[in-house]
Every structure is written in C-alpha cells, then in structure tokens.
Amino acid sequence: MTLIEEIKSFIGERTGKRIAIVGIGSPIRGDDAVGLYVLDLLKNMKLGDTLLLRTETVPESYTGKLRDFNPTHVILVDAANFRGKPGEVRVISTNSISGARLSTHNLPLNLYADYVRSSICPNLILIGIQGVNIDLGEELTPEVENGAKNLANLFIEILGNELY
C-alpha cells in the first residue's frame, strides 16, 4: 500500500471528520524540525476542518488544545530513524517505538500516543520522515526538506478539497 493509500484508509470518508495534524520536533536541531516544517508548509492552505498543532519537543503540553478541538483523527508527524532513505516518509506503528525516542522530545512518543488514544481520540497514526542530521544549529537537509514537501502535498491532496 502506498503512503497516500495508507493515509486515505486511515481517515476514511472525509465528510464530518476533524483531523488534527501534530508537528513534533526541535526547531534548532536540523532534520528534527521536519514535523514543524510540514505544518509551516500547510499553514496557509484550506484543509477543511483541520487543526495544525505545532508542539515542538513537548507534544504533551498541547493535549488541552487537542482535546478542545475534539478530533476524530490525529496524525503525528515527526523525524524518525527507521533506517530508510533520507527524506523517506512512512507510517510507523507506535507499538514499534516502545520506550524509544524518535526525536528530541521529552516524553517517548509511544506514551504520548497511548495517552491521546485513550483519553482524546482513538484514531491516531504516526508519520515519520527519515532524518539525516539532528545536530544543534543545522538546517533541514535537502532530502528531508523534499520528504516534507512530498508529505505536505499528500495532505493537500487528501484534505484540501472539502468545501472549497
């Protein structure tokens, strides 16, 4: 199944869905900022009933905003190390990251995902973009930037046609 097919299958019929896209990462650590960059690419797009939540390294601090939005589906976007090609984008099972850190955030994503699923929205996926360099003060590498643009374009294709 292709990435767009996986995301479409996750969301299902778009009508009546409230989608929260949560960008995770450190804005000062190179490719770790890719989740934030995806949201930056989407911020001026018309995506229907979609919340773009830029959480940086502390997604757990934004659970109130997420709860207030009352999403039907939550999509986490973060840098990942799944030994893919630089900039490759994949849906990652949060069960496979038990106790691991994909990024520089404080709380392991599997714990955050479990909390969101159990208390806010049971429909949650993690989309990871294979990073290269998370050194302090670095910019996104070109491959990772391209991966982010590809993912943003998929979101626009999937979410951008409702009511506009």
N, C-alpha and C positions, 0 to 999 in steps of 0.2 A: 504494500500500500504506500502511495506517495505521501509526502508531508501534507499537501493540501487535502488529500482524501482523509487523512487521519484527523485533521482539524475539523473538516466538514462533518465527519462521522461523530466526532465528539460533541459538536454544537447541535447537530440535527437540523430540523426545520428552524430557520432563523426567526420566524414570526413569534413575537412575545418574549423573546429571550433578552436577558440583561447580562451582558458579557463584561467581566472585569479583566483587564489585562494589567498584570502587576509586573513592573520592571524592577529588577533587582540588580545591585552591583555598586561598586565603588567608582565614583566619577574621576578619581585621581590614580587609578591603577590599570591603565592600559585597557586591554581587552575585557577586563572585568566589568567595564562600563557598558558593555554591549546591550544589556537589558534596558538600560536607561536610554541608550541611543535609539533603540527600536521605538520607544514611546515618543522620543523627540521627533522622529520621522512621521509619526501618526498624529501628533497634536493638533494639526490644522485640518485634518481630514474629517469628513462627515461619515461617522461609523454607526449611525443609529443609536440605540440605547446601550452605549459602551462607556465604561469608566476606564480611563487611563490613570493608573496609580503608580507614581514614581516613588519607590520606597527606599532607594539606595541600599545600604547594608543592613537595614533594620526593618524588614517587612512586618515583623511582629508589632511594631509601633503604629501600624496603619490598619489594624484589624477593626477599629471603630469606624473608620471611613468605609471600609469594605462592607461591614455589617449594615451601615446606614444605606448603602447603595442597594442592598438586598439582591445580589446577583443570582442568576440561575446557573451560571458557569463562570469559573475562574481559570485564567490562563497565566501561569507564572513564566516569565522569560528571564533567563539568566545565562551567564557564561558557564561553560561546562568543560570537563575533561573526560570525554568518553573514548579517547584515542582515535578520534575521527580526523578528517582532513581539516585544516584551519578554515574556519568560517562555515563548516558543515552545520546544518540545523537538523535537530532530531527531537521527537517526543521521547521523554525519558520517564521511566517508571519511578515514582518517588520511593517505591519499595526497594529499588536497587541502590539507593543512596543512603541507606540506613547508617546513621552516625557520621556520614561523610560530609565534607564541605565542598560544594562545587564552586564556591566563590569566597569572598572575604567577609561575608555576613557573619553576625554573631551566633545566631541560632541555626543549627543544622536544618536544611530545607525539609527533610522528611518530617521533623517535629512540627514545623510551621504548617506544612501541607496537611498533616494529620489533624491539627487543631482547626484549620479552616474547614476541612471536610466535615468534622464532627460538630462544629458549632455555628458555621456560617453557610456553607454551600457544599454539598457532597460531590458536585461535578467539578473536578479540578484536574488539570494536567500541567506538567512542567515541560516547557520547550527550552532546550539547551542549545547554545551555539558554541561550537568548539573554539576555544581561545588558543592563543599562542603565547602572549606576553602579558603578565599582570604586574610588571614592575611599577613601582611608585613613580608618578610623573610622566609616564609614557602615554602616547595616543593610541587609539584603536589601530591595529594592523590592517592593511588594505583588504586582506582576505576576510577578516572578521567584519569589517565595515560592509563588505559586499554581502556577507551572510545576513547581516542585519537588514540591509536594503531588500534582499530577497524575501525575508520573513515579513517585513512591513508591507511589501507589495502583495503577499498572500493574504494578510489581514484585510487590506483594502479590497481585494477581490472578493473575499468571503463576506466581509461585514459592511462594505461601503455602498451597497446598492439599496438598502432599505429606506424607504420614504423620501428619497432624494432623486 
